[in-house]
Amino acid sequence: MPELDAVPGARADARRNRRQLIIATREAIAARGLDVSALDIAKAAGVGVGTLYRRFGTKEALFDAVVLGLYDELLETARACLERGDPWEGLAEFVMELAGAHRDSRGLAEVTASCEGPPQPELAQRTVALQEAVARLTERAHAAGALRADVTWMDILICSRAPLDVDYCLGVDAGPDGWRRVVTILLDGIRAPGRTPLEGPAPRVQPAG
């Protein structure tokens, strides 16, 4: 897990406190999103709120460290998917993993959907790196003739959010793995050859800031 012991020379108790704060924050934002208090995180970590501020300065800095770790995990997944021998399997695996990451962490889903103000530089760099990785996955699938030609890498990113609200509809319960069925159906829809022309313009990259 990235960022757990990222303070060279820190005492063992300081490293332990940092680790506990990172873990508690990941769990808190996964369940409740970004609207969680510093006091609640400190209690879950078993430390005083003063320790949180001594270790990270602000609650926002702690959130940044956690979110950067989540982005790094997605980048590792994307790199692994780019190593897959079958371009379609690599793309499909990443879409499933990204959709699962959104489902697993409400906080991550909020961050990836945010367009309020420019992201902090490290997050902006990781965002671009993820965009580039998804573009490469898309290019490989296009070159193999596995992905319909009118689907862009930006479509892929938007599609990854489709399973976020698929638990219930008109008395139907999707079940704990229902979102995986949605992603599988979606993947079949973007696989070549496509039958129905896509309407409207393709998604576009949101300008930073």
Residue frames as a rotation matrix with the C-alpha (Angstrom) as fourth column:
MET 1
0.579 0.815 0.000 0.00
0.815 -0.579 0.000 0.00
0.000 0.000 -1.000 0.00
PRO 2
-0.121 -0.709 0.694 1.69
0.646 -0.587 -0.487 3.25
0.753 0.390 0.529 -1.11
GLU 3
-0.073 -0.011 0.997 2.51
-0.247 -0.968 -0.029 6.12
0.966 -0.249 0.068 1.26
LEU 4
0.769 0.465 -0.438 2.27
0.275 0.378 0.884 4.11
0.577 -0.800 0.163 4.48
ASP 5
0.599 -0.644 -0.475 5.83
0.624 0.003 0.782 4.61
-0.502 -0.765 0.404 5.70
ALA 6
0.471 -0.341 0.813 6.90
0.752 -0.326 -0.572 7.50
0.460 0.882 0.103 3.49
VAL 7
0.882 -0.234 0.410 8.81
-0.374 -0.876 0.305 9.48
0.288 -0.422 -0.860 6.15
PRO 8
0.317 -0.840 -0.440 12.52
0.338 0.533 -0.776 8.53
0.886 0.097 0.453 6.11
GLY 9
-0.660 -0.745 0.093 14.08
0.136 -0.240 -0.961 8.54
0.739 -0.622 0.260 9.54
ALA 10
0.055 0.752 0.657 10.78
-0.729 -0.419 0.542 8.76
0.682 -0.509 0.525 11.43
ARG 11
-0.684 -0.239 0.689 10.48
-0.702 0.473 -0.533 6.98
-0.199 -0.848 -0.491 14.77
ALA 12
-0.941 0.308 -0.142 8.68
0.250 0.912 0.324 3.64
0.229 0.269 -0.935 14.86
ASP 13
-0.388 0.851 -0.355 5.68
0.659 -0.013 -0.752 5.11
-0.644 -0.526 -0.556 16.71
ALA 14
-0.262 0.255 -0.931 5.45
-0.467 -0.878 -0.108 7.97
-0.844 0.406 0.349 14.21
ARG 15
-0.845 -0.070 -0.530 5.52
-0.516 0.367 0.774 5.50
0.140 0.928 -0.346 11.33
ARG 16
-0.803 0.583 -0.121 2.88
0.595 0.778 -0.202 3.38
-0.024 -0.234 -0.972 13.05
ASN 17
-0.247 0.730 -0.637 0.63
0.279 -0.575 -0.769 6.41
-0.928 -0.368 -0.062 13.61
ARG 18
-0.467 0.017 -0.884 1.02
-0.741 -0.553 0.381 7.46
-0.482 0.833 0.271 10.00
ARG 19
-0.959 0.086 -0.271 0.18
-0.090 0.812 0.577 3.96
0.269 0.578 -0.770 8.82
GLN 20
-0.596 0.771 -0.223 -2.92
0.722 0.394 -0.568 3.80
-0.351 -0.500 -0.792 11.01
LEU 21
-0.209 0.503 -0.838 -4.10
-0.142 -0.864 -0.483 7.22
-0.968 0.018 0.252 9.82
ILE 22
-0.701 -0.087 -0.708 -3.69
-0.706 -0.059 0.706 6.22
-0.104 0.994 -0.020 6.16
ILE 23
-0.914 0.356 -0.192 -5.58
0.306 0.919 0.248 2.97
0.265 0.168 -0.950 6.67
ALA 24
-0.422 0.789 -0.446 -8.36
0.622 -0.106 -0.776 4.64
-0.660 -0.605 -0.446 8.66
THR 25
-0.327 0.269 -0.906 -8.73
-0.480 -0.873 -0.087 7.37
-0.814 0.407 0.415 6.04
ARG 26
-0.891 -0.007 -0.454 -8.92
-0.414 0.421 0.807 4.87
0.186 0.907 -0.378 3.17
GLU 27
-0.747 0.628 -0.219 -11.66
0.657 0.748 -0.096 3.00
0.103 -0.216 -0.971 4.99
ALA 28
-0.341 0.627 -0.700 -13.53
0.393 -0.582 -0.712 6.16
-0.854 -0.518 -0.048 5.97
ILE 29
-0.404 0.192 -0.894 -13.61
-0.683 -0.714 0.155 7.76
-0.609 0.673 0.420 2.53
ALA 30
-0.970 0.101 -0.222 -14.44
-0.075 0.741 0.667 4.40
0.232 0.664 -0.711 0.95
ALA 31
-0.543 0.792 -0.279 -17.59
0.839 0.502 -0.208 4.14
-0.025 -0.347 -0.938 3.04
ARG 32
0.233 0.676 -0.699 -18.56
0.732 -0.595 -0.332 7.80
-0.640 -0.435 -0.633 3.49
GLY 33
0.595 -0.071 0.800 -16.82
0.656 -0.532 -0.536 9.78
0.464 0.844 -0.270 0.79
LEU 34
-0.375 -0.858 0.351 -14.81
0.539 -0.510 -0.670 12.92
0.754 -0.062 0.654 1.41
ASP 35
0.087 0.494 0.865 -17.29
-0.492 -0.734 0.468 14.32
0.866 -0.466 0.180 3.92
VAL 36
0.612 -0.011 -0.791 -15.66
0.591 0.671 0.448 12.79
0.526 -0.741 0.417 6.98
SER 37
0.893 -0.191 0.406 -14.18
-0.359 -0.848 0.390 14.68
0.270 -0.494 -0.826 9.90
ALA 38
-0.083 -0.995 -0.058 -10.59
-0.498 0.091 -0.863 14.68
0.864 -0.043 -0.503 11.12
LEU 39
-0.276 0.031 0.961 -11.86
-0.953 0.119 -0.278 13.67
-0.123 -0.992 -0.003 14.56
ASP 40
0.751 0.619 0.229 -13.64
-0.570 0.783 -0.248 10.59
-0.333 0.055 0.941 13.19
ILE 41
0.652 -0.585 -0.483 -10.52
-0.207 0.476 -0.855 9.53
0.730 0.657 0.190 11.29
ALA 42
-0.331 -0.818 0.470 -8.28
-0.704 -0.118 -0.700 10.01
0.629 -0.563 -0.537 14.32
LYS 43
0.087 0.442 0.893 -10.65
-0.912 0.396 -0.107 7.95
-0.401 -0.805 0.438 16.50
ALA 44
0.944 0.298 -0.143 -10.73
-0.330 0.823 -0.463 5.15
-0.020 0.484 0.875 13.92
ALA 45
0.373 -0.892 -0.255 -6.93
-0.180 0.200 -0.963 5.19
0.910 0.405 -0.086 13.79
GLY 46
0.678 -0.065 -0.732 -6.64
0.672 0.460 0.581 5.05
0.299 -0.885 0.356 17.56
VAL 47
-0.524 -0.847 -0.088 -4.76
0.831 -0.485 -0.274 8.34
0.189 -0.217 0.958 17.84
GLY 48
-0.015 0.461 -0.887 -5.54
0.552 -0.736 -0.392 11.87
-0.834 -0.496 -0.243 18.95
VAL 49
0.816 0.379 0.436 -6.61
0.567 -0.384 -0.729 14.45
-0.108 0.842 -0.528 16.40
GLY 50
0.717 -0.627 -0.304 -3.47
-0.498 -0.767 0.404 16.40
-0.487 -0.138 -0.862 17.27
THR 51
-0.148 -0.767 0.624 -1.41
0.057 0.623 0.780 13.50
-0.987 0.151 -0.048 15.97
LEU 52
0.400 0.373 0.837 -3.21
0.841 0.214 -0.497 13.72
-0.365 0.903 -0.228 12.64
TYR 53
0.998 0.025 0.061 -2.29
0.047 -0.920 -0.389 17.39
0.047 0.391 -0.919 12.30
ARG 54
0.385 -0.923 0.026 1.30
-0.535 -0.200 0.821 16.81
-0.752 -0.330 -0.571 13.41
ARG 55
-0.158 -0.444 0.882 1.77
0.380 0.797 0.469 14.01
-0.911 0.410 0.042 10.88
PHE 56
-0.163 0.205 0.965 0.00
0.981 0.137 0.137 15.68
-0.104 0.969 -0.223 7.93
GLY 57
-0.970 -0.238 -0.042 -0.60
0.235 -0.970 0.063 19.35
-0.055 0.051 0.997 8.74
THR 58
-0.456 0.877 -0.153 -4.21
-0.855 -0.479 -0.197 19.35
-0.246 0.041 0.968 7.52
LYS 59
0.064 0.591 0.804 -6.99
-0.104 0.805 -0.584 16.87
-0.993 -0.046 0.113 6.90
GLU 60
0.852 0.280 -0.443 -6.80
-0.422 -0.133 -0.897 17.79
-0.311 0.951 0.005 3.22
ALA 61
-0.026 -0.944 -0.329 -3.12
-0.989 0.072 -0.128 16.83
0.144 0.322 -0.936 3.08
LEU 62
-0.545 -0.078 0.835 -4.01
-0.410 0.893 -0.184 13.44
-0.731 -0.443 -0.519 4.59
PHE 63
0.528 0.807 0.264 -6.76
-0.054 0.342 -0.938 12.97
-0.847 0.482 0.224 2.00
ASP 64
0.601 -0.376 -0.705 -4.30
-0.799 -0.300 -0.521 13.91
-0.016 0.877 -0.481 -0.74
ALA 65
-0.478 -0.855 0.201 -1.84
-0.856 0.505 0.109 11.25
-0.195 -0.120 -0.974 0.44
VAL 66
-0.287 0.463 0.839 -4.57
-0.070 0.863 -0.501 8.60
-0.955 -0.202 -0.215 0.44
VAL 67
0.753 0.639 -0.158 -5.99
-0.169 -0.044 -0.985 9.56
-0.636 0.768 0.075 -2.95
LEU 68
0.237 -0.758 -0.607 -2.52
-0.971 -0.174 -0.161 9.63
0.017 0.628 -0.778 -4.51
GLY 69
-0.647 -0.449 0.616 -2.02
-0.531 0.845 0.057 6.11
-0.546 -0.290 -0.786 -3.22
LEU 70
0.178 0.810 0.558 -5.28
0.110 0.547 -0.830 5.00
-0.978 0.209 0.008 -4.84
TYR 71
0.791 0.050 -0.610 -4.25
-0.549 -0.381 -0.744 6.60
-0.270 0.923 -0.274 -8.14
ASP 72
-0.245 -0.959 -0.141 -0.87
-0.961 0.221 0.169 4.86
-0.131 0.177 -0.975 -7.97
GLU 73
-0.440 0.163 0.883 -2.63
-0.123 0.963 -0.239 1.52
-0.889 -0.213 -0.404 -7.55
LEU 74
0.684 0.728 0.056 -4.72
0.015 0.062 -0.998 2.25
-0.730 0.683 0.032 -10.65
LEU 75
0.475 -0.598 -0.645 -1.57
-0.878 -0.369 -0.304 3.11
-0.056 0.711 -0.701 -12.57
GLU 76
-0.586 -0.668 0.459 0.02
-0.651 0.725 0.224 -0.19
-0.483 -0.167 -0.860 -11.53
THR 77
0.026 0.695 0.719 -3.12
0.163 0.707 -0.689 -1.98
-0.986 0.135 -0.095 -12.73
ALA 78
0.830 0.293 -0.474 -3.03
-0.354 -0.379 -0.855 -0.13
-0.430 0.878 -0.211 -16.06
ARG 79
-0.033 -0.928 -0.371 0.62
-0.994 -0.009 0.110 -1.04
-0.105 0.373 -0.922 -16.60
ALA 80
-0.597 -0.141 0.789 -0.12
-0.260 0.965 -0.024 -4.68
-0.759 -0.220 -0.613 -15.88
CYS 81
0.422 0.848 0.320 -3.04
0.156 0.279 -0.947 -4.62
-0.893 0.450 -0.015 -18.32
LEU 82
0.634 -0.268 -0.725 -0.79
-0.739 -0.486 -0.467 -3.16
-0.227 0.832 -0.506 -21.01
GLU 83
-0.489 -0.864 0.120 1.42
-0.814 0.501 0.293 -6.24
-0.313 0.046 -0.948 -20.62
ARG 84
0.138 0.611 0.780 -1.42
-0.167 0.790 -0.589 -8.62
-0.976 -0.049 0.211 -21.46
GLY 85
-0.788 -0.505 0.351 -0.83
0.195 0.337 0.921 -10.47
-0.583 0.795 -0.167 -24.71
ASP 86
-0.301 0.782 0.546 -4.44
0.932 0.121 0.340 -10.04
0.200 0.611 -0.766 -25.81
PRO 87
-0.924 -0.129 0.359 -5.24
0.110 -0.991 -0.073 -6.31
0.365 -0.028 0.930 -26.26
TRP 88
-0.044 0.980 0.195 -8.96
-0.273 -0.199 0.941 -6.82
0.961 -0.012 0.276 -25.67
GLU 89
0.410 0.160 -0.898 -8.36
0.691 0.588 0.421 -8.77
0.595 -0.793 0.131 -22.45
GLY 90
-0.622 -0.713 -0.322 -6.04
0.767 -0.472 -0.435 -6.01
0.158 -0.518 0.841 -21.24
LEU 91
-0.766 0.400 0.504 -8.62
-0.254 -0.908 0.333 -3.31
0.591 0.127 0.797 -21.92
ALA 92
0.226 0.940 -0.255 -11.52
-0.100 0.282 0.954 -5.30
0.969 -0.191 0.157 -20.48
GLU 93
0.073 -0.284 -0.956 -9.56
0.889 0.452 -0.066 -6.13
0.451 -0.845 0.286 -17.35
PHE 94
-0.890 -0.455 -0.033 -8.72
0.424 -0.800 -0.424 -2.47
0.167 -0.391 0.905 -16.74
VAL 95
-0.438 0.805 0.400 -12.31
-0.404 -0.574 0.712 -1.33
0.803 0.150 0.577 -17.25
MET 96
0.435 0.604 -0.667 -13.49
0.296 0.604 0.740 -3.93
0.850 -0.520 0.084 -14.73
GLU 97
-0.204 -0.611 -0.765 -10.77
0.948 0.071 -0.310 -2.94
0.244 -0.788 0.565 -12.24
LEU 98
-0.937 -0.127 0.326 -11.48
0.094 -0.989 -0.115 0.78
0.337 -0.077 0.939 -12.59
ALA 99
-0.046 0.990 0.135 -15.21
-0.335 -0.143 0.931 0.22
0.941 -0.003 0.339 -12.20
GLY 100
0.393 0.145 -0.908 -14.50
0.642 0.664 0.384 -1.88
0.659 -0.734 0.167 -9.12
ALA 101
-0.654 -0.691 -0.307 -12.25
0.724 -0.456 -0.517 0.83
0.217 -0.561 0.799 -7.66
HIS 102
-0.694 0.497 0.521 -15.08
-0.351 -0.866 0.357 3.34
0.629 0.065 0.775 -8.07
ARG 103
0.355 0.867 -0.349 -17.49
-0.099 0.406 0.908 0.95
0.930 -0.288 0.230 -6.40
ASP 104
0.168 -0.368 -0.915 -15.08
0.824 0.561 -0.074 0.17
0.541 -0.741 0.398 -3.56
SER 105
-0.560 -0.457 -0.691 -14.32
0.765 -0.605 -0.220 3.80
-0.318 -0.652 0.688 -2.67
ARG 106
0.565 0.818 0.113 -16.94
0.820 -0.540 -0.191 6.49
-0.095 0.200 -0.975 -2.64
GLY 107
0.486 -0.457 -0.745 -14.16
0.052 -0.836 0.547 9.00
-0.873 -0.305 -0.382 -2.01
LEU 108
-0.632 -0.730 0.261 -12.23
0.266 0.112 0.957 7.93
-0.728 0.674 0.123 -5.10
ALA 109
-0.198 0.648 0.736 -15.39
0.980 0.126 0.153 8.17
0.006 0.751 -0.660 -7.20
GLU 110
0.765 0.465 -0.445 -15.93
0.513 -0.858 -0.014 11.70
-0.389 -0.217 -0.895 -5.91
VAL 111
0.052 -0.840 -0.540 -12.37
-0.058 -0.542 0.838 12.75
-0.997 -0.012 -0.076 -6.72
THR 112
-0.721 -0.381 0.579 -12.37
0.494 0.303 0.815 11.32
-0.486 0.874 -0.031 -10.27
ALA 113
0.062 0.835 0.547 -15.67
0.987 -0.132 0.089 13.13
0.147 0.534 -0.833 -10.95
SER 114
0.361 0.098 -0.928 -14.58
0.572 -0.808 0.137 16.47
-0.736 -0.581 -0.348 -9.50
CYS 115
0.068 -0.318 0.946 -14.23
0.901 -0.388 -0.195 19.45
0.429 0.865 0.260 -11.82
GLU 116
0.945 0.328 0.004 -14.05
0.283 -0.820 0.498 22.13
0.167 -0.469 -0.867 -9.12
GLY 117
0.710 -0.704 -0.040 -10.78
-0.628 -0.657 0.417 24.00
-0.319 -0.271 -0.908 -9.50
PRO 118
0.289 -0.694 -0.659 -7.39
-0.643 0.370 -0.671 22.72
0.710 0.617 -0.339 -10.65
PRO 119
0.929 -0.018 -0.369 -6.16
0.243 0.782 0.574 19.54
0.278 -0.624 0.731 -8.94
GLN 120
0.620 -0.784 0.023 -2.97
-0.442 -0.326 0.836 19.68
-0.648 -0.528 -0.549 -6.92
PRO 121
0.157 -0.594 -0.789 0.09
-0.987 -0.127 -0.101 19.09
-0.040 0.794 -0.606 -9.15
GLU 122
-0.792 -0.511 0.334 0.84
-0.516 0.853 0.083 15.51
-0.327 -0.107 -0.939 -8.08
LEU 123
-0.132 0.832 0.539 -2.78
0.167 0.555 -0.815 14.48
-0.977 -0.017 -0.212 -8.68
ALA 124
0.620 0.321 -0.716 -2.80
-0.570 -0.443 -0.692 16.27
-0.539 0.837 -0.092 -12.05
GLN 125
-0.328 -0.833 -0.446 0.34
-0.942 0.252 0.222 14.35
-0.072 0.493 -0.867 -13.08
ARG 126
-0.810 0.056 0.584 -1.23
-0.078 0.976 -0.202 11.03
-0.582 -0.209 -0.786 -12.14
THR 127
0.277 0.960 -0.042 -4.44
-0.072 -0.023 -0.997 11.95
-0.958 0.279 0.063 -13.92
VAL 128
0.393 -0.218 -0.893 -2.53
-0.899 -0.294 -0.324 12.57
-0.193 0.931 -0.311 -17.14
ALA 129
-0.704 -0.710 0.026 -0.58
-0.698 0.698 0.161 9.33
-0.132 0.095 -0.987 -16.67
LEU 130
-0.451 0.628 0.634 -3.83
0.119 0.746 -0.655 7.40
-0.884 -0.220 -0.412 -16.29
GLN 131
0.560 0.647 -0.516 -5.32
-0.398 -0.337 -0.854 9.09
-0.726 0.684 0.069 -19.34
GLU 132
-0.022 -0.673 -0.739 -2.25
-1.000 0.002 0.028 8.14
-0.017 0.740 -0.673 -21.36
ALA 133
-0.840 -0.289 0.459 -2.40
-0.351 0.935 -0.054 4.54
-0.414 -0.207 -0.887 -20.14
VAL 134
0.003 0.927 0.376 -6.09
0.149 0.371 -0.916 4.22
-0.989 0.059 -0.137 -21.07
ALA 135
0.525 0.121 -0.843 -5.36
-0.727 -0.450 -0.518 5.79
-0.442 0.885 -0.148 -24.46
ARG 136
-0.508 -0.789 -0.344 -2.67
-0.861 0.458 0.221 3.15
-0.017 0.409 -0.912 -25.06
LEU 137
-0.675 0.353 0.648 -5.01
0.023 0.888 -0.460 0.35
-0.738 -0.296 -0.607 -23.98
THR 138
0.410 0.892 -0.189 -7.61
-0.103 -0.160 -0.982 1.72
-0.906 0.422 0.027 -26.38
GLU 139
0.219 -0.424 -0.878 -5.12
-0.952 -0.288 -0.098 2.06
-0.212 0.858 -0.468 -29.24
ARG 140
-0.811 -0.548 0.207 -3.99
-0.514 0.835 0.198 -1.56
-0.281 0.054 -0.958 -28.79
ALA 141
-0.330 0.776 0.538 -7.58
0.255 0.622 -0.741 -2.81
-0.909 -0.107 -0.403 -28.88
HIS 142
0.573 0.485 -0.661 -8.32
-0.451 -0.486 -0.748 -0.69
-0.684 0.727 -0.060 -31.98
ALA 143
-0.172 -0.754 -0.634 -5.20
-0.975 0.040 0.217 -1.98
-0.138 0.656 -0.742 -33.74
ALA 144
-0.899 -0.148 0.412 -6.26
-0.169 0.985 -0.017 -5.56
-0.404 -0.085 -0.911 -33.01
GLY 145
-0.660 0.717 -0.225 -9.71
-0.339 -0.018 0.940 -4.90
0.670 0.697 0.255 -34.44
ALA 146
-0.646 0.369 -0.668 -11.26
0.673 0.688 -0.271 -5.82
0.360 -0.625 -0.693 -31.08
LEU 147
-0.410 0.451 -0.793 -12.76
0.510 -0.607 -0.609 -2.44
-0.756 -0.654 0.019 -30.19
ARG 148
0.455 0.637 0.622 -15.32
0.879 -0.208 -0.429 -0.66
-0.144 0.742 -0.655 -32.33
ALA 149
-0.315 -0.765 0.562 -13.67
0.877 -0.461 -0.134 2.20
0.362 0.451 0.816 -34.18
ASP 150
0.029 0.406 0.914 -15.98
0.118 -0.909 0.400 4.95
0.993 0.096 -0.075 -32.92
VAL 151
0.905 0.205 -0.374 -15.21
0.373 0.045 0.927 4.29
0.207 -0.978 -0.036 -29.23
THR 152
0.283 -0.813 0.509 -12.53
-0.254 -0.575 -0.778 6.60
0.925 0.091 -0.369 -27.80
TRP 153
-0.528 -0.550 -0.647 -10.38
0.524 0.389 -0.758 6.29
0.668 -0.739 0.083 -24.70
MET 154
-0.873 0.270 0.405 -12.53
-0.454 -0.755 -0.474 9.04
0.178 -0.598 0.782 -23.19
ASP 155
0.182 0.939 -0.292 -15.61
-0.711 0.331 0.621 6.86
0.680 0.095 0.727 -23.71
ILE 156
-0.031 -0.280 -0.959 -13.77
0.327 0.904 -0.275 4.11
0.944 -0.323 0.064 -21.84
LEU 157
-0.927 -0.370 -0.053 -13.25
0.185 -0.330 -0.926 6.34
0.325 -0.868 0.375 -18.80
ILE 158
-0.492 0.823 0.284 -16.86
-0.852 -0.522 0.037 7.49
0.179 -0.224 0.958 -18.74
CYS 159
0.224 0.592 -0.774 -18.07
-0.422 0.775 0.471 3.90
0.878 0.222 0.424 -19.12
SER 160
-0.562 -0.538 -0.628 -16.12
0.276 0.594 -0.756 2.86
0.779 -0.598 -0.185 -16.03
ARG 161
-0.935 0.234 0.265 -18.54
-0.350 -0.505 -0.789 4.88
-0.051 -0.831 0.555 -13.89
ALA 162
-0.357 0.869 -0.343 -21.67
-0.549 0.102 0.830 3.17
0.756 0.484 0.440 -15.23
PRO 163
-0.111 0.369 -0.923 -21.97
0.433 0.854 0.290 0.62
0.894 -0.367 -0.255 -12.39
LEU 164
-0.913 -0.361 0.192 -21.94
0.000 -0.469 -0.883 3.22
0.409 -0.806 0.428 -9.59
ASP 165
-0.569 0.779 0.263 -25.74
-0.714 -0.310 -0.627 3.28
-0.407 -0.545 0.733 -9.22
VAL 166
-0.327 0.407 -0.853 -26.95
-0.658 0.550 0.514 -0.16
0.679 0.729 0.088 -10.25
ASP 167
-0.971 -0.120 0.208 -27.97
-0.238 0.601 -0.763 -1.70
-0.033 -0.790 -0.612 -6.91
TYR 168
-0.456 0.883 0.112 -31.74
0.519 0.365 -0.773 -1.29
-0.723 -0.294 -0.625 -7.15
CYS 169
-0.905 0.288 -0.314 -34.34
-0.424 -0.670 0.609 -0.34
-0.035 0.684 0.729 -9.74
LEU 170
-0.132 0.969 -0.209 -38.14
-0.884 -0.019 0.468 -0.67
0.449 0.246 0.859 -9.55
GLY 171
0.625 0.434 0.649 -37.98
-0.749 0.567 0.342 -3.33
-0.220 -0.700 0.679 -6.87
VAL 172
0.854 -0.406 -0.326 -35.14
0.159 0.799 -0.580 -5.26
0.496 0.443 0.747 -8.51
ASP 173
0.719 -0.664 0.203 -32.06
-0.425 -0.189 0.885 -5.98
-0.550 -0.723 -0.418 -6.37
ALA 174
0.588 -0.550 -0.594 -28.88
-0.652 0.112 -0.750 -6.38
0.479 0.828 -0.293 -8.45
GLY 175
0.929 -0.283 -0.236 -27.07
0.365 0.798 0.480 -8.20
0.053 -0.533 0.845 -5.65
PRO 176
0.591 -0.733 -0.336 -23.47
0.010 -0.410 0.912 -7.69
-0.806 -0.543 -0.235 -4.50
ASP 177
-0.485 -0.826 0.288 -21.95
0.294 0.156 0.943 -8.61
-0.824 0.542 0.167 -7.87
GLY 178
0.497 0.788 0.364 -24.61
0.647 -0.057 -0.760 -7.08
-0.578 0.613 -0.538 -10.08
TRP 179
0.608 -0.314 -0.729 -22.25
-0.442 -0.897 0.018 -4.30
-0.660 0.312 -0.684 -11.11
ARG 180
-0.504 -0.830 0.238 -19.95
-0.274 0.415 0.868 -6.88
-0.819 0.372 -0.437 -12.73
ARG 181
-0.117 0.563 0.818 -22.81
0.803 0.538 -0.256 -8.01
-0.584 0.627 -0.515 -14.96
VAL 182
0.820 0.431 -0.375 -23.35
0.194 -0.827 -0.527 -4.38
-0.538 0.360 -0.762 -15.99
VAL 183
0.119 -0.863 -0.492 -19.68
-0.648 -0.443 0.620 -3.95
-0.752 0.245 -0.612 -16.90
THR 184
-0.599 -0.333 0.729 -19.69
0.202 0.817 0.540 -7.19
-0.775 0.470 -0.422 -18.86
ILE 185
0.347 0.802 0.487 -22.77
0.801 0.017 -0.599 -6.11
-0.488 0.597 -0.636 -20.84
LEU 186
0.775 -0.115 -0.622 -21.15
-0.221 -0.971 -0.096 -2.72
-0.593 0.212 -0.777 -21.41
LEU 187
-0.278 -0.960 -0.024 -17.93
-0.439 0.105 0.892 -4.31
-0.854 0.259 -0.451 -22.65
ASP 188
-0.337 0.238 0.911 -19.85
0.700 0.710 0.074 -6.44
-0.630 0.663 -0.406 -25.14
GLY 189
0.698 0.716 -0.037 -21.45
0.538 -0.556 -0.633 -3.21
-0.474 0.422 -0.773 -26.37
ILE 190
0.628 -0.519 -0.579 -18.13
-0.575 -0.811 0.103 -1.53
-0.523 0.268 -0.809 -27.19
ARG 191
-0.235 -0.720 0.653 -16.52
0.029 0.666 0.745 -4.62
-0.971 0.195 -0.136 -28.71
ALA 192
-0.425 0.023 -0.905 -16.11
-0.861 -0.318 0.396 -4.64
-0.279 0.948 0.155 -32.48
PRO 193
-0.799 0.024 0.601 -18.10
0.403 -0.721 0.564 -4.71
0.447 0.692 0.567 -34.61
GLY 194
-0.749 0.584 -0.312 -20.56
-0.019 -0.489 -0.872 -2.11
-0.662 -0.648 0.378 -33.36
ARG 195
-0.499 0.642 0.582 -24.08
0.862 0.435 0.260 -2.30
-0.086 0.632 -0.770 -34.79
THR 196
0.612 0.789 0.062 -25.64
0.789 -0.614 0.025 1.04
0.058 0.033 -0.998 -33.87
PRO 197
-0.136 -0.684 0.717 -23.90
0.498 -0.672 -0.548 4.36
0.857 0.282 0.432 -34.66
LEU 198
-0.322 -0.052 -0.945 -23.12
0.925 -0.229 -0.303 6.41
-0.200 -0.972 0.122 -31.56
GLU 199
0.509 0.591 0.625 -25.11
0.678 -0.723 0.132 9.63
0.531 0.356 -0.769 -31.30
GLY 200
0.999 -0.029 -0.023 -23.72
-0.011 -0.831 0.556 12.99
-0.036 -0.555 -0.831 -30.28
PRO 201
0.402 -0.915 0.033 -20.13
-0.599 -0.289 -0.747 14.13
0.693 0.280 -0.665 -29.87
ALA 202
0.203 -0.458 -0.865 -17.54
0.546 0.787 -0.288 12.04
0.813 -0.414 0.410 -28.09
PRO 203
0.840 0.000 -0.542 -16.57
0.506 -0.360 0.784 12.98
-0.195 -0.933 -0.303 -24.52
ARG 204
0.496 -0.702 0.512 -13.83
0.077 -0.552 -0.830 15.57
0.865 0.451 -0.220 -24.22
VAL 205
-0.226 -0.676 -0.701 -10.98
0.874 0.177 -0.452 16.19
0.430 -0.715 0.551 -21.82
GLN 206
0.836 0.520 -0.175 -11.89
0.534 -0.695 0.482 18.71
0.129 -0.496 -0.859 -19.11
PRO 207
0.202 -0.803 0.560 -9.37
0.108 -0.550 -0.828 21.59
0.973 0.228 -0.024 -19.15
ALA 208
-0.121 -0.338 -0.934 -7.42
0.952 0.228 -0.206 21.80
0.282 -0.913 0.294 -15.91
GLY 209
-0.741 -0.169 -0.649 -8.43
0.490 -0.797 -0.353 24.78
-0.458 -0.580 0.674 -13.82
